[in-house]
Amino acid sequence: MTNQLNLTAHNNDLLVFTALRCKIEGGIVICAWGAHGGHRGRAAEVLALLRGAGVPLNYLRLTDQGHPSHPLYLPYELQPQPWAGA
């Protein structure tokens, strides 16, 4: 994974803009990229895009490194929490 080209950044940016639309329409944005979100600085890029647009961010659980955990590995009953540290 660490040696591959970043072929999905553009598609991921489209998802970020979908999150912006979610904010406009009154929904919430839950960050959930997991432990590898810091790979190639992508977490920082996504956070900058969302913060720059004033999107309130939420998470279900944070990893030991402070990244929002991927929902695949989380209990169903967790509720979104505001991510003040984002």
Protein Blocks (a to p, Z undefined) as FASTA:
>chain_A
ZZpccfklmmmmmmmmmmmmmmmnopacdddebjmlmgghlmmmmmmmmmmnopacddfb
dcfkopacdfklpcfklccdddfkZZ
